[in-house]
Amino acid sequence: MAHPSVRSAKHADIVYPAAIPFILVHVSCLAVVWSGVTWRALALCAVLYWVRIFGIGAGYHRYFSHRAFATSRVGQFVLAFLAQSSAQSSVLWWASMHRRHHLHSDTPHDTHSALHRGFMYSHVGWIFDRSNGKPDLTGVADLTRYPELMFLHRLELAPAVIVGVASYLIAGWSGVVVRLLWSTVLVWHATFCINSLAHLHRPRRYLTGHQSRNNWLLAIFTMGEGWHNNHHAHQSSVRQGFRWWEYDATFYLLWLLEKAGLVWDFKQPTHAILRNEHRVGRRVLERASEQLVLLLRPEHIVNAIRQGTEASDLVPLMAAITRARLQPVEALAALHLPNMPTREDLISLARRSLAETRHLEEVVDRARELLIDAVCGGLAAEEKAGAHPAAAGS
């Protein structure tokens, strides 16, 4: 059965009412024709962009979603206010959605997977999906116990409105349009690029079981959030740039705040993770094996075997397939199926397509099991359908 979010994405309204403000903010940026642009407003736009990008990275993401460091109740409220001034909903909603993303990364259950739903859906399309409107507060029970966070959850746009009023008082309507609206749209799309671009077409240092990538350009515009593959390898790390040259301005500012005694208890990647020698979890290895099998396209192998097999050979072949499904690894050598990649082929493909890992052979061996099971299952299904043409045609 399809996940509820998948089903609702197929039947969602063309414009989900709660997403209308998102559209209006974009359209309102054109009001600059009326308000005009001043150098002061542009400078304030840049300042507000970087301040709120920090609020998103340090607040929404590293603190509220992953608890990568600790701070006081006052510090927590300031981070929440700063993050919510970006108008990306409450910290409870954001953390809930982000934790769900990590739990189901690049699966059909992922809120914004570019792999399963396409680039545009992962970037902005998910905003128009009705199923993403309400957070699962059970997933952020560690945050709901704070009354001040619940207050901000109920008044999620209050910080953004306060910043809007301040923008008007400082720079008039030009301040509202350029300082607030322009910077808000830029902040939104910089954040959304982590959902979309940071899961496409860049290097992967760590085996994570999904498509997270490191992107140095995104790291610049998001103050360190672009080191996305690093982050998925150690989600609770306060650092996301693991190498000295990996620019992570959010961490640098948090380090200064630590020296001032405002934040503490930093969670750091272990030396084993930094050297890429850590033990990878069973779920990650399983997902990596499944990815390898998908690259081999088992349905094409099934078709090639069917086309290259004589009718007289089907009975012994199917008997071997039955045994293989019961004991796939042991039966691999005995089957001698045409068009089946060898173990060496799988190793070569894994080295080209997966991140470097000491678990490569473990991934390959599991992929062999999954591949033979998929191919044998496909052949058995086709043979069953071919054995009963009358039933198939009825």
N, C-alpha and C positions, 0 to 999 in steps of 0.2 A: 504493500500500500504506500502511496506517495506521502511524503512528509506534508503536513498542513501548509507550510510556507510555500512548498512547490506547487501544491494544488491552487492556493490562492493567487500565486503569481500568474497562473494561466487564466484566472477568471477575475483578476483585479479590475477595478474601475479604471477608465482611461486616465482620469485625474482623481487621485485620492484626496478628499477634502482637506485633510491635515497637511497636505503637501502644497496647497495653494500659496501660503506665505513664502515658500521656497521659490516659487515662480515669480511672485510679486517683487521679491528683493532683487532678483536678476533684472527684471524689467525696469525697476525703479532706478537702477544705475544709469539709465539713459537720461534721467532728470538733470544730469550734469549740463545738458544743453541750456537748461533754464537757470540752474544755480551758479554755473561757472566753475572754473578751477583756479585755485590759488596755490602758490608754492607752499604756503603754510599748511593748507589742507593736504597736499601731497605728502609733506613731511610727516604730518600727524597720521596719515594713512599708513605709511611705512612703519611708524612706531607701533601703532595699534595692531598691525599685522604680526609683527614679531612678538609682541607681548602676548597676544592670544595664541599664537603657535606654541609658545612656551607653555601656556596654560593647558593646551590640549595634550602636548607630549608629556609634561610633568604631572598634570592633574588628571584629566580623563584617563590617560593611558597607563603611565608607569605607576601612579599612586592608586587611583580608584579601581582600575581594572586588574592590576597585577600586584599591588601592595609591595612594590620594589623598594620602598623605604618607609620610614615612619616620621610623623610630625605631630604637633600638638593639635588639640581641637580647634584652636584659632587658626593655625596653619592649614588645617584641613578645610575649614570654611573658606579661607582666602583662596585656596587652590580651586575649590568647587565654584566659587563666584567667578574667578578669572576664567575657568574653562567654560562656564555657561554663558559668559559674555560673548562667546563666539556663536551663540544661537544654534548649537548642535544638541539641543534638548538637555535633559538633566543628567547629572553624573550617574544616577541610578540607571537610567535608560541606556546611556552610553556604555557603562561597564557591563550591564547585562548583555547587550548586543555583542560586545567585543569578546566576552568570555564564551559566548555561544559560538562565535567565529572560531576561536581557538579549539573548541571542543570538536567542531565539525569541519575544520579547514579543508576547502576544496573537495567537499562531498556535496551531494544534492541537498543536504541539510544546512549548508553554509548560507548565511544571510546574504552575502555578496561575493559569490564565487565567479571569477572570470572564466574559470575552466568549464563550469557547467552551465552558466547562464549568459556568457558573452561579456565583452568589454564594457559596453554601454550600461548593461544592467549592474555590473559590479561597481561602476563609477557613480551613476546617479539613479539608475532605474529602480533600485531597491527602495528608494525613498518613496516611490509611488505605490509600493506594495502594501496593501492594507494590513497584512499579517505582521509587519514590522512596527506598527504604531504603538503597541503597548509592551512594556518590558516585562520579563519574567522576574519579579522581585524575589522569588525564592532563590534565584541564582546570585543575588547580591545581599543575602541576609546579614553579612558582616557590615554592610553600610546602612541598611534600613533601621538599625538600632539607634541611629543618631537623629534626634528631632530636627536639628538644623538642616541636615541633608534632606529630610522628608519635606521640610518647609520649602527648600529650593526646588525640590521635585515638583511640588504643587504649583510653584510660581516659576517655572523653568525659564521664562523669557524675561523675568525681572532684571537680571544682570545686564542683558543686552539693551533693554529699554533705558536703564540708568546710564549706560555708556552712550546711547543715542542722545539723551538729554544733555549730557556733558559735551558731546560733540557740537551740538547746536550752540551751547553757551560759549564755547571756545572759538568756533569758526563759522557760526551761522549755518545757513542751509548748505553751503559748500562743504562745511564740516560734516553734516549729516550724510550727504551724498558721497563725497569723496572719502572722507575719513572713516565713516562707519560702513556704508553700503559697499563701496569698492573693496575695502579691506575684508569685509565679511565674506564676499563672494570669493576673493582670492584665498582666504583661509579655508573655506569650504572645499574648494577644488584641490588645494594642496593636500588636505586630509584625505579626500576621496581617492587621490592618486595612489595612496598606500593600498587601498582595496583593489585597485585595477592594475596600474603600471608595476607595482611592486610584486605582482604575481605573474609577470610576463617577461620573457626575453632578456634576462640578465643572468649573471653567474650565480651558482649556488655553492656555498662553501660547505654547508652542513646537510646531512640527510635528515629531512624532517617529515617525509611521507606526503608532502604536498608541494605546491608550486611557489612558495615564498622565495623572493630573490633579493639580493643586495643591489641598491641603486644609489650611486654616489651623488647624482644630481638631485634626486629627491631628498637625500640626506641634507643637502644644503638648504633647500627651500622649506624643509620641515624640522630643521634644527636637530637632525640625528635620527628621525624616524625611518629614513630610507634604508637603514641597514636591517631590512625586514627578515632576511634569512637568519642573520645572527639572532634576532629577537625570537624567532620561532624555535631556534635551537635551545635557548634559555630564556623562557618567557618572563621570569620574575627578576631578571637582571636590571639593575638601575642604569647600567651602561648598555648601549646598543651598538656603538662603534667599538669592536673588540680589539682592533689593531691601532697602533699609535697614530696612524695616518687617517683613520676613519673618523671624520669630523662629526662630533656629537655635541652640539652646543647646549642642548638641554642638560646633558650630564655635567658639562663644565659649570653651568649656573647652579645646578644642584650641589656640586662640590663646594662652590663658594658659600652656599646657604648652609652646608654642613659645617664649614669652618666658623660660621657665625652662630652655630648652635640652634638653627631653626629647623633643620631636618637631621635625621640620624638613621642608624641601622640599615645601611646600604646593603642590598643583596648583590653579590658580584659573581661573575662566571668563574668556575673552577679552572685550575690549570689544565685539567684533562679536557675541558670544553674548549679552552683557548687553543690547545694543540690538536683539537679534533680527534681525541683519543678516548672520549667518554663512551659509556655504555648506552646504546640507543634502546628505547623502549620497544616492547613487543608490538604495540599498535603501530608505531612508526615503521618497523620492519615489514609488517603485513601490508601497510598501505604502499610502501615502496615496491614490494613484490607485485602488488596489483597493478601499479602504474607500468611496471615492466611488461606485464602480460598484455595490457591494453595497447602498448606500442607495437606488439607483435600481431595484433588483430587476429585472434583465434578463428573468427568466422571465415577469414580468407584462407586460412590453413585448412579448415574443414572442407571448403569448396574445392581446393586444390587436391586434397586427398580423395574426395569423392570422384572427381573427374579423372584421376589417374589410377583408379582401382577397378580391376575387372570384376564383372558380376560374379564370376565363379569364386573370387577371393573374398566376397563379402561375409560369408558365414564364418570362416576362421578368423577373419579380421574382427568381426563383431564379438566373437568369443574372447579374443585377446583384449578388446576394448572393455568388456565386462570385467575381466580380471584386473585390468589397469585401473578401473574406477574403484575397485576394492583395495588395491595395493599399487597406487600410481607410481611411486618411486621405484619399487622393485621390478615393475613391468616395463619400465621405460626402455631398457636395453632389448627386451624381447620383442617389442612391437615393431621396430624398424619401419615406422610410418614415414612415407615420403613427405617432403616439405616441412618436416619438423626440425626446428633449429636445435643444434647440439648445445651442450653445456658451454662449450667454448664460444659459440655464437652469443649465448645469453650473457656471458661475462663481458664480451666485447661491447655489446649493446649497453649493459649496465654502466660500464666505464665511460661511455660517451654521453649517456642521458641522465645519470644520477650523480649526486654529489659524492665526493671522495669519502669513503668510510671503511673502517676495519671490518665491517660486517658485510662486505660485498658478497662473499661466497654464500653467506647465510641467506641473503636476499635472493641470490640467483637460485639456490636450491629450492627455496620456497616458491619462487616463480615457476620453476620446472613443474612442481606439483600442481600449481594452479593452472598452468598451461595445458598439461596433459589431461587434467580433469575437464577443462573447458572444451578441448578438442574432442575428447572421448564422449562427453555429453552431447556435443553438437552432432557428431557422427551417429550416435545412438538415436537422437531425436529425428534426424533425417531418415535413418533406416526404418524407424517405426512408422514415420509418415509414408515412406515409399512402400512399406509392406501392406498398407491398408488404403489403397487408392480410392476405393469406393467410399470409405469413411471420410477421407480427406476431401473428396469432391462433394459430399452431401451437405 
